[in-house]
């Protein structure tokens, strides 16, 4: 079943047709509001006829937009491609849009994560794609709009610092740091060096781990920019002699993916935690749901000592993602078992979150006491099962679970959990390859193993 009136559109939208029409809870950047108001992005040329590939992507967060981008990049030039993206909120409207954005390839014990070299490399490539689209659009804006957009930073390249706070893991972390990636170094530094990076920092064990190449991404702006990059990819096909390319965005609530069978060759569920609410999926997809609240903090006007421009963001029992000298995000809470996927946070929930997060943050950054709550937002994470490789996302074809159709394959890309920004680029690429080949051969067995457990 598909509810709400179908509105085919290709956001970003113009000021005369703004995102507020879609009831976005966050204000849209000037970058998006200046974009084309066309109903869809479509270009074609004369090539030998082939049946088109029609793909529905459910979800416009990390997973969905990565799949869309890699389909556009990897589809054979003679194959017509039609992509429809569905999300009942909008670009980055789920947990992806409120994620921390602290991009690095390490676990809390600074051990390289699964396929760290590949995931890190592909993430950097996709971030660069989004950044290029963002900068290109800013250059084409009027002066006022460009200034406002430049103030909405996409990437802060100031690194990330993790003070050691647990003596039990001290030696393990120090050893792990020696096996860091050359492209994302870990420097083991003492208290004096750490405080030089972040004045006022508390380093209880006289050891901190500094990742100078790690990035701080504004996830909402990043996702908007990645959507722009997808639009640009469709436009670029006009001059490259490829077959028809079309991409649409539909603001709809989806409850049963089998309704798509007669319209699409492939349906990809990239809804994160919301995949558990699809008809029949709650029993299939082994996701652990967890609501997280993020506190957006501002430095009180009474204090002049701003967060220095050069200082890195901080990882600890709570994380501090720096947005500016007087703005940062503090997160995150973990409410296991919640089914509340609304971004809206009540005053009571916000107050409870701040009470929980402030002591954790104060343990490493005591000056957080000078900051006050400006806003609280939340997202519902879909956490995957624990495996010998850690918590790995769930990928694969789910025809066996939802009822096969000879003309349509159903796929899932879910369970990104708290590492969506790290995993989305590589796994979106692998998912696109699987869709185009109609085969799971491109997907590592570790990401398919969940299916065997479900069958049992």
N, C-alpha and C positions, 0 to 999 in steps of 0.2 A: 504494500500500500504506500502511495506517495501522497502526502498532504500539502496543502497550501497552493495558491495559485502559481502556475509556472511562469517565471519571468526570465527569459533568456537574455543574458546581458554579459558584458565582458568588462568587469571592473578592472582597473580603476574607473571612476566616473567623474563627470564634470561637476562644477559647483551647482549647475542648474538641475542636476539629478544626483544628489549626494548620497553617501553611504547611510546617512541617518534614516533614509527611507527604509533601510533594511534593519533598523533598530540595533545598529552596532552599539555596544556599550562603551567603546573607546573612541575618542575623537580621531578622525582620519588625518593623515599627514597631508600637507599642501602638495607634496609630490604626487600622491594618488588622485587628489581632487582636481588636478590639472590635466588628467589624461583624457584620451579619446572616449566619447560616449557611444561608440558604435555598439550595436547589439551583439556582434560576435566578431571574432578575428578570423578571416577566411581569405585565402589566396589560392589560385589554381593556375595550371598551364596545361598544354596539350601533350600528353604522354600516352603510350599504349595502355589501354584500359585494364585495370585490375580491380577486383572487388575491394571496397574500402575496409579498413579496420576501424571499427567504431568502439571506443573505449569509454566506459563510465568510471570515474574516480570519485569515490565517496569520502569526502574529507578534504579540507583545504589547509592542512597544517604541514608539519615537516614531511610526513610520509607522502601525502597526496601530491604536493607541489613538486617534490623530488621525482616521483614517478612521472608526472606530466612532463617535466623538463627532459628527463632521459628518454622518454618515448619520442619526443620531438627531435632529439639529437640522434637517436639510433634507428629510427624507422627508415627503411629503404626508400630512396628518393622517388621510385616509381610507384610506391604504395600510397594511395590516398589515406589520410589519417584524420579522424574526427574524435576530438576529446571533449567530453562534457564533465565538468567538475561540479559536484553537489556538496553543499554544506548549508545547514539550516541557520547558521549565524553569519558566516562570511570568512574572508581570508584571515587565518590566524585566530579564529573565534573560539577555539577550544584551548586545551592545556598548552599547546605549542606557543601560542601568542603571549603567555604569561610566564614562560620558562625563564630560568636564571640567565641563560645565554653565556655561561662560562665554558668556553670551548677548549678542551684539552683531552689527551688520550690516556688518562690515568685514573686508577681506582682511588678510593680514600686512603689506601696505603701506598700511594704513588707507584703502583705496579701497572705496567702497560696493559691496557684492556685488550679484548679479543680483536685480532687482526688490526692492531693499533696503527701500523704503518699505512695500510690501505685506507682505513676509515679516516685517519687524520688527513691524508693526502687528498682524498675525494671531498672531504668537508671543506678544506681550504679552496679547492677548485670551485665548488658551488658557491661559497661565500664570495669569491672573487667575481663570479658571474653576476650575482645579485648586486654587488657593489658597483660593478660597471654599469648595470642597468639604472641603478639609482643615480649615479653621477651623470650619466648621459641625459636623463630626464631633467635633472637640476639645471644642466647647461642650457636646456631649451625653454626654461621657464622665464617669466619676467623677474626683474630684480627683487621685488618684495617677496615673491613666492620662493625664489631660490634661497634667499637669506633665511626664511623660516624653515625650509627643508634642510639646509646645512646645519641648523641648530638642532635638528632631530637626528642625532648621530646614529649611524648604522653599526659601526665597528669602532671599538676602542682598543688600540694595540698597546696596552700598558702592562700586559702580563697578569699573572695570578700568583698569590702568595698563600702558602698553607703552613701556619705555625704548628709545630708538633705539640700536642696536648695530652698524649697518652704514653706514659713511660713504658707500658707493656709492648707497644708496637714500635718503639723508637729504633731499635736495631733493624727490625724488618723493613721499616720505611727507608732507613739510611741505605740499606743494601739494595732495595728496589730502585732507589734513585740512581744507582750506578748503571742500571740497564735502561736508561731513558733513550728516547728517540733522538737522533742527531738533529732532526728538524723541529723538535720541541724539547729543548734541554731542561733538565732539572738541576738547579744549583742548590747545594746544601749550604746554608749560611747561618751565622750565629746571630745572637740577639742584636748586637750593634748594627750589623749590616741590614737586618730586617727592619729595625727602627729607622734607619736612614731611608729606607724605601717608603715606610708608612709611619710617620711621626705619631707617637702615642700608642703604638702597637704593644701588646703584651705578648711576650715569648717565654712562657713559664719553664720550658725545658732547654732554653738557650739553643734551640735549633728550629729552623724553618726551611721550607722547600719552595724555592722560587722558580717559576716557569716563565721566563721572559718572552717566549714566543706565543704563549697562550693568549686567547682572544676573549674579549667581552662583547658579545653580540646583543644588540637590541632586537629581540626575537620578532616582535610585531612588525617593526620596520623591515627587518630582513625578509620576512615572508611576503610582505607587500612588494618588496623589490624583486624577489624571486618570481612572483606572479608577473611582474612587468617584464622580466627576462623571458618568460614563456611567451608572452604576447609578442615581444620583439622577435623571437625565433619564428613565430608564425609569419610575421611581416617579412622577415628576411628571405623566406622561401619564394617570394614573388620574383626575386632577382636571381635565384639559383636554379631555375628550371626544374623544380620538383613538382610532384603531383599535389593535389589539393591538400591543404592543411587548414583545419578549423578547430577553434577552441572556444567553448562557451562556459559561462558560470551560471549555475542555477541555485537559487536560494530555496531549498526544499528540505522538509523533514522526511527521512527515509526510514521505513519500518521493516520492509521485506525486500531483499535484493532480487528475489525471483521475479518481481514485477518487471525487471529490465530485460528478461531473456529474449523477448521478441525484437528488441531494439538494438542490442549491442552484441559484439563478439566477445568482449571481455568486460567484466565488472570487478573493480578492485576496491576492497573495503580498507580504507585508510582512516578510520574514524577514531582511532585510539581507544580510550575507555568506552566510548559510545558504541563500539562494536558489540559489546556485551548486551546491549538493549535491542539489537536487531532480532527479528523473529527467528527463533531456533538457534541463535548464536551463543546465547548465555550458557547452553549446555555443551557447546563445541569448543569455544575459545577459552583456554585456561588463564584468564586474566585476573589478577588481584587488584581490586579497585582501591584507590587511595586519593583523597582530596587534600590538596595542598594550598595553603594561604600564603600569599606574598605581600609583605608590607612595603609600600612605597614611602620612603622617609625623606624629610626635608630638614636641613640644618636651620635651627631656630635663628630668627633675626638678631637675637641678642649676642650671637657668637660670630666673631670675624674669622676664626681659624678654619678655613675651608679645607676640604679634602684636596690634597695637592694634585695638580694635573698629571704628574709623572707617576703617582702612586698606583700600585696594582690593586685589583679587587682581591677579596680575601675568602678563602675556603676554610671552614672549620665545622663544628657541630651545627652552626648556622652559617650561611654564606652571605657576603655583602658584594653585590654587583654594582659597581660605581657607574652612575649615569652622567655625573657632572660634579663640579666642586661643592654643590649644595643639594645634590639629589643622589640617592642610591636606593637599591632594592634590597630588602632583607627577607631571607627565606630559609627554609620553608617548613611549614607544619606537615605532619603526616597523620591524617585521619583515616585509618584503615577501615575498609568495609563501607565507606560512604558511597552513596549512589547520586549524590548531588553534583551535577556537572555545570551548574550555573556559575558564571564568572562573578556575579554579584555577591558581596559579602556584607552581612548585617553588622550593625555596630557591636553587637554582643560577640559575634564571631571574630571580628577584627580586634576587639579588645583582648579577647582570650588568646589570639595568635601573638599579639605584641607581648603579652605577659610571658608567653612561652619562649619567644625568640630573643627578647632583649637580654636575658641572663646569659644565654649561649653566645651571643655576639659580644657582650661586655667582657667575657672571659679572654677574648683576644683583641678586642678593640674597645677599651673602656670609654672612649670619647663618644660612643654611640648614644650615651645618655643625653648628649646635647641635641640630638635629633628628635623630631616629632613625626608622628604619623600623618601623612597627607592623604593616603588612600590605601585601601586593601583590595586585592583581587584574588581570584582563586581559579584553580583548574583541577579536573579529575584525571589523575594518571591511570593508565592501564599497565600495571606492572606484570612482566612475564614470570614464569616459574624459574626457580633457581636451578642451574645446571652446573656441571663440572667446569664449564667455561664462564660461569657467572650468569647474570640475568640477561639472556639473549632474546631479541625480538622474535616474533612469530611470523614466518613467511610461508607461502605455499598455495597450491590449488586446493580448493575446498569443495570441488564438485561431488566427491564421495559423501560429503556430510549434508549438503543442501539439495541434492538431487541434480544429476548431470543433465546437460542439454547439449546435443550435438553441435549446435550453432553458437553456444555461449559458454565461456569458461568463467568460473568464479574464483577470485584470488583474495588473499588477505595479507596485509602488511600492517601488523599491530604490535603492541607490547613494547613500544620504545621506552616506556617508563620515564626515568629521570635522565636518560642519555639520548634523547631524541635528536638533539643537534649534532651529536657525535656520530650516530649510526645512520642518519637519514640519507646522506649523499651516496655512500657505497651501496646500501641496501636498496635504495630507490633505483639505482643503476641496474642491479641484479634483477630486481622485480621487472623492470622494463624489458630486459633481455628475455626473461621467462615469458612475458606476455607476447612478445613478438615471435618467439619460437614455439609458443604453445607447449612449453616443456619446462619442468622443474630442474633440468640439468644444470642451469647456471646458478642455482641456489645451493649454498653449502649445506651438508647434511645436518650440521648442528642447528640450523634454523628451521629444519623440517622435522626434527625429532619429536616435537610436541604432538604431531599427528599420530604417531605410534602410541603414545600414552593415551590419547583420546580414544583410539580404536579399542584399546584394552578395557 
